[in-house]
Amino acid sequence: MSVREEFDDWAARGKDRGMEDRHWHTAKHALARMPVEEGDTVFDLGTGSGYALRALRETKGAGRGYGLDGSPEMVRNARSYTDDPALSFLLGDFDSLPLADDSVDHVFSMEAFYYASDPHNTLSELARVLRPGGTFFCAVNYYEENVHSHEWQERISVEMTRWSRLEYREAFREAGFHVAEQDNLPDREIEIPEESEFPTEEWESREEMVERYRTYGTLLTVGVVP
C-alpha cells in the first residue's frame, strides 16, 4: 500500500482528528518555540488535518501558510476545517516540493518526515525553499532511541525511515542546515495508569509506558538555513 492509499484510508475514517489530538500534546510545545513573526510564510510538511498552520496563524500571526500532504483525503479534510483564505493545502509528495526557491520563512513537520521515500532529498528540498535564516522544526516519535516505537513499522504497510538522534543531525548538516537544537519533548498529558493496572493490552509494565511518554516523548531537531 502506498502512502497515499494508507492515509486516504485514515482520513476517510476520521483518524486525522485523532492524530491531531495525540500529536498536540508535544506539537504545541514545538510550535511555541518557532521564531515565527507576524506575516511570515510558513510551510507544514505532512500537514494532516492542518492543525499546525491554524495554530501558527492564531498564536503567532503567521502570514501565508501552505500545508502539503500526499493524501487527497487528508488535503480535502484540512481544507474543510478552516475558511481562512491565507491557508492553502496542497497535494504532493516530499520528493519535489511545489514551492519556489527562497519562498518560505519557517517549516514545521510533526510525525511525517520519516515517510519520505528519500529523506536526504527531502531535506535538500526544504533547504531550497527556505529563505536564509529560515528554520525547519522536525518533530518525530518514531526514531532509533525510542525503542517503544520500533514495532510501529509492523502495523503500517508504508516503509518508514528510523534514524537516530545523531543520524538526524548528520543528515541536516549534509543538506546545508545548521543544527540549532535537538532535544526531547516529553508528553506529560497522556494518562498513565497506576502500577496495579499493568500489564495492559499495550504495555507490560508502567515503567515502560512512563519511559515512552515522559522520557522519550517527541524528538525535536531544529535546522537553520545559513
C-alpha positions as CSV (number, residue, x, y, z in Angstrom):
1,M,0.0,0.0,0.0
2,S,1.3,3.5,-0.9
3,V,1.5,6.4,1.5
4,R,-1.4,8.0,-0.4
5,E,-3.6,4.9,0.0
6,E,-2.7,4.4,3.7
7,F,-3.6,7.9,4.7
8,D,-6.6,8.2,2.4
9,D,-8.0,5.4,4.4
10,W,-7.1,7.1,7.7
11,A,-8.7,10.3,6.7
12,A,-11.8,8.6,5.5
13,R,-12.2,7.0,8.9
14,G,-11.6,10.3,10.7
15,K,-8.2,9.3,12.1
16,D,-6.8,12.7,11.1
17,R,-8.6,14.3,14.0
18,G,-7.3,11.5,16.3
19,M,-3.8,12.1,15.2
20,E,-4.2,15.8,15.8
21,D,-5.4,15.2,19.4
22,R,-2.5,12.9,20.2
23,H,0.2,15.0,18.4
24,W,-0.9,18.2,20.0
25,H,0.5,17.1,23.4
26,T,4.0,17.8,22.2
27,A,3.5,19.6,18.9
28,K,2.2,22.7,20.7
29,H,5.5,23.0,22.6
30,A,7.5,22.7,19.3
31,L,5.2,25.3,17.6
32,A,5.6,27.7,20.6
33,R,9.4,27.6,20.1
34,M,9.3,28.5,16.4
35,P,10.6,32.1,15.8
36,V,7.6,33.0,13.6
37,E,7.0,36.7,13.3
38,E,3.8,38.4,12.1
39,G,3.4,38.0,8.4
40,D,6.0,35.2,7.9
41,T,5.3,32.5,5.4
42,V,5.1,29.0,7.0
43,F,5.0,25.5,5.5
44,D,3.7,22.3,7.1
45,L,5.2,19.1,5.7
46,G,2.7,16.3,6.1
47,T,0.0,18.6,7.3
48,G,-2.7,16.1,8.0
49,S,-5.7,18.0,9.4
50,G,-3.8,21.3,9.1
51,Y,-3.9,22.0,12.8
52,A,-0.3,23.3,12.9
53,L,-0.9,26.0,10.4
54,R,-4.1,27.1,12.1
55,A,-2.2,27.3,15.4
56,L,0.6,29.4,13.9
57,R,-1.9,31.8,12.4
58,E,-3.8,32.1,15.6
59,T,-0.9,32.3,18.1
60,K,1.9,34.0,16.1
61,G,0.2,35.9,13.4
62,A,1.8,33.9,10.6
63,G,1.0,35.2,7.1
64,R,0.6,32.8,4.2
65,G,0.5,29.1,5.2
66,Y,1.0,26.1,3.0
67,G,0.3,22.6,4.1
68,L,1.5,19.6,2.0
69,D,0.1,16.1,2.2
70,G,0.4,13.1,0.0
71,S,-3.2,12.0,0.7
72,P,-6.1,13.6,-1.3
73,E,-8.5,12.8,1.5
74,M,-6.2,14.5,4.1
75,V,-6.0,17.6,1.9
76,R,-9.7,17.6,1.4
77,N,-10.4,17.3,5.1
78,A,-7.8,20.0,6.0
79,R,-9.5,22.4,3.6
80,S,-12.9,21.7,5.2
81,Y,-11.6,22.5,8.7
82,T,-10.9,26.2,8.0
83,D,-12.2,29.1,6.0
84,D,-9.0,31.1,6.4
85,P,-8.1,32.4,2.9
86,A,-4.4,32.7,4.0
87,L,-4.1,28.9,4.3
88,S,-3.6,26.7,1.3
89,F,-3.5,22.9,1.3
90,L,-1.5,21.2,-1.4
91,L,-1.5,17.6,-2.7
92,G,2.0,16.4,-3.4
93,D,5.0,14.3,-2.2
94,F,8.1,15.1,-0.3
95,D,10.5,14.5,-3.2
96,S,9.6,17.6,-5.2
97,L,8.0,20.4,-3.2
98,P,5.7,22.6,-5.2
99,L,7.2,25.8,-3.8
100,A,9.7,28.3,-5.3
101,D,13.3,28.8,-4.1
102,D,13.6,31.0,-1.0
103,S,9.9,31.4,-0.6
104,V,9.3,30.2,2.9
105,D,10.4,31.5,6.3
106,H,9.7,28.5,8.5
107,V,8.9,24.8,8.1
108,F,7.2,22.5,10.6
109,S,6.7,18.8,10.4
110,M,5.1,16.5,13.0
111,E,5.3,12.7,12.7
112,A,5.6,12.9,9.0
113,F,9.2,13.3,7.9
114,Y,10.0,9.6,8.2
115,Y,7.5,8.8,5.5
116,A,9.7,10.5,2.9
117,S,10.9,8.0,0.3
118,D,14.2,9.8,0.1
119,P,14.7,11.8,3.3
120,H,18.0,13.2,2.2
121,N,16.4,14.6,-0.9
122,T,13.5,16.0,1.1
123,L,16.0,17.9,3.4
124,S,17.6,19.3,0.3
125,E,14.2,20.4,-1.0
126,L,13.4,22.1,2.3
127,A,16.8,23.9,2.3
128,R,15.9,25.1,-1.2
129,V,12.5,26.6,-0.4
130,L,13.6,28.2,2.9
131,R,15.0,31.7,2.9
132,P,18.3,32.4,4.5
133,G,17.8,32.3,8.3
134,G,14.7,30.1,7.8
135,T,14.1,27.2,10.2
136,F,12.9,23.6,9.9
137,F,11.3,22.2,13.1
138,C,11.2,18.5,12.6
139,A,9.3,16.5,15.3
140,V,9.2,12.7,15.3
141,N,8.1,10.0,17.8
142,Y,9.5,7.2,15.6
143,Y,13.3,7.2,16.0
144,E,16.0,4.8,17.0
145,E,16.5,5.7,20.6
146,N,12.7,5.3,21.3
147,V,12.7,1.5,21.5
148,H,9.0,1.5,22.1
149,S,8.4,2.9,18.6
150,H,10.2,0.2,16.7
151,E,7.2,-2.1,16.4
152,W,5.2,0.6,14.6
153,Q,6.6,-0.5,11.3
154,E,4.8,-3.8,11.7
155,R,1.5,-2.0,12.0
156,I,1.7,0.0,8.8
157,S,2.4,-1.1,5.2
158,V,4.3,2.1,4.3
159,E,8.1,1.9,4.7
160,M,9.4,4.3,7.3
161,T,12.9,5.7,8.0
162,R,14.1,5.2,11.6
163,W,17.1,7.4,12.2
164,S,18.9,8.0,15.5
165,R,19.4,11.4,17.0
166,L,22.9,11.5,15.5
167,E,21.7,10.5,12.1
168,Y,19.2,13.3,12.1
169,R,21.9,15.9,12.9
170,E,24.3,14.5,10.3
171,A,21.6,14.5,7.6
172,F,20.5,18.0,8.4
173,R,24.1,19.2,8.1
174,E,24.7,17.3,4.8
175,A,21.7,19.1,3.4
176,G,23.2,22.5,4.3
177,F,21.4,23.2,7.6
178,H,23.0,24.4,10.8
179,V,21.6,22.3,13.7
180,A,20.4,24.9,16.2
181,E,19.0,22.5,18.8
182,Q,17.9,18.9,19.4
183,D,16.0,17.6,22.4
184,N,13.1,15.6,23.6
185,L,9.7,17.0,24.3
186,P,8.0,14.8,27.0
187,D,4.3,14.0,26.7
188,R,3.0,15.0,30.2
189,E,-0.6,14.8,29.2
190,I,-1.1,11.2,28.3
191,E,-2.7,9.5,31.3
192,I,-0.6,6.7,32.8
193,P,-2.5,4.2,35.0
194,E,-1.3,3.1,38.4
195,E,1.1,0.2,38.7
196,S,-1.7,-2.1,39.8
197,E,-3.4,-1.8,36.4
198,F,-0.5,-3.3,34.5
199,P,0.1,-5.2,32.3
200,T,-2.4,-3.7,29.8
201,E,-3.1,-4.7,26.2
202,E,-0.2,-2.5,25.0
203,W,2.2,-2.3,27.9
204,E,4.0,-4.9,30.0
205,S,4.8,-2.5,32.8
206,R,4.1,1.0,34.0
207,E,7.9,1.7,33.8
208,E,7.9,1.1,30.0
209,M,4.9,3.4,29.5
210,V,6.5,6.2,31.6
211,E,9.7,5.8,29.6
212,R,7.9,6.1,26.3
213,Y,5.9,9.2,27.1
214,R,7.8,11.0,29.8
215,T,11.4,10.3,28.8
216,Y,11.5,9.7,25.0
217,G,8.4,11.7,24.0
218,T,9.0,13.5,20.8
219,L,12.4,14.1,19.3
220,L,12.7,17.7,18.0
221,T,15.5,18.6,15.6
222,V,15.8,22.2,14.6
223,G,17.8,23.2,11.5
224,V,18.6,26.7,10.3
225,V,19.5,27.7,6.7
226,P,22.6,29.9,6.8
